[in-house]
Amino acid sequence: MGPQAAKSYPGQRLVKPAGPEAERARQEIDYGRRGVAGYVFGAFQPATGAALTLTYERRTTVNWVDFLGKVEAWIDPAVERVYAVLDNLNIHSAPDVLLFSLLHPRWEFVFQPKYAAYLNLIEPWWKVLRSLALKGRRFEAWAEIEQAVERATAYWNDHKHPFVWGRRRRHRPRQCLGVATVPKATAI
């Protein structure tokens, strides 16, 4: 999910006016990051909607291979093929990751083209996780973010459903085919 830091994540809050001469909405000044920043690694099964997230203080090859090992244990052994869609970050193609793929032949790493983040199907789910875990909250330490991400992932997994990508379909009134209305004519 990229680097996350202990800071304020603005959300949508309604401000009710206090009378005819309402004052401006005020927010406490936030001077940015506090303490250690970290990274959230995630895996997602779109067919079931199940998700796994783990937090690490650094984005290193060792942490990435550790995460892949935990994903391997998380995925059902009956699954014959695992496709990991990745961006072109250097740790995703490090020699240790290649050794991991040799030890686990059911894994196949699919690298998306540069500047095509929309092809990575986990990106919309990251947006959902950010809104569940971070939006509208203020964090003082990295441990608070870790707890929030863990609770949000547990909430998601308790209410999981198959994930469908694309725009949300808006309700449209049903159209009756073959039935036309007479235009309203004005009498002169």
Phi, psi and omega in degrees: 000000180090176183291132176239140183232160175286104180199186177270136175247107185294145176233188179263120178230134178277138177246117180275134178293146183268009180152196182295328179250079182287143178272166176295148174290136182240146177227144179298139180293132179240121185270018173098212188296144176233123175074215187276139171260160181212188185230147176248122176258143182216151174230148188217134175252102186295330182295325180255336183088004181288144182225151176226127176231142175224145181251143178223148179284336179226153177259089182238167179296321179299315179295322180295316179293324175298316178297317179299321177297321178289327175292320177301319178288331182285326183283141180301131180297341179286344179289125184279326186227134177240120177255120178255112179271122187230157170272185186265034176293143186298330181288341181286342180236027179290160180303325178295327178289322176297322176295321176300316181292330175290323179284338181236087187291345180282349180275138172227126181265124180247118181262128179280154178295156177297148179061032178226053182297336181293345177279342178278113189288351179276344184302315177296328178289327176301322179297318178296316180296319178300317181291326179287321189264321193248328191297130177077018182236159177240128183245136179262339183213159180297327180299325178294321178294318178302315179295320181295318179293320179297316179294320180294320178293319177297319177298315179300313182293331175290332182243028187292155177205159178305135185268126180248125180274159177116180180287148177291134181281129178272150179288128176243140178296144182293134180259131177268121181282140176086357180250122180242150177260145179285132179295148179282120180258142178264137179277137181263000000 
